[in-house]
Each structure stands twice: as structure tokens, then as C-alpha cells.
Amino acid sequence: MSFSYRYFENRDCQYYPCHKGTDEINCLFCYCPLYRLENCPGNPEYKQKGDKTIKVCTNCTFPHQKENYDRINDILKNL
């Protein structure tokens, strides 16, 4: 695979697949580097817990899609 550094899949991980309904999951960004961004390009949900708003990314697969590698790096470069 060319550009193999852009994609890593660990099917032996105890949490794999971390998102249901996805055939391929890029584990390179296992913990989303965009989590702390208020306006991330994924599709997070927000839940209220008391007086706090919590970002919930359970249904977001944006960082796990191999075609988003460049976009994620571009966002991180511009922070």
C-alpha cells in the first residue's frame, strides 16, 4: 500500500471495532486529535450533564476514515 503511514488498522485491539457499522477503521487516530476543537469537521453530539456540556463522539467516524488523513493534518497545522 502506498502511503502506508497514513493508515493503521489493529483488529486485535480489545475495542475493535470502536464504531459499529464501519468496515475499515483507521486506528492511527484512535484518540481523535480534533476532540478539543469546538468546530471539528466530524459529527459529534453534545449532551448536558448538570451545568456541563459534554462532547460525545461515539457515532463519529471522521478520524477513522483513511481519506481524512490530509484534512486532519491540515487542521492540526493551522491551530
Sequence and secondary structure as in RCSB ss.txt:
>XXXX:A:sequence
MSFSYRYFENRDCQYYPCHKGTDEINCLFCYCPLYRLENCPGNPEYKQKGDKTIKVCTNCTFPHQKENYDRINDI
LKNL
>XXXX:A:secstr
 TTGGG    TTSTT SSSTT S   GGGSS TTTT TT SS  EEEEETTEEEEE TT  GGGSGGGHHHHHHH
HHT 
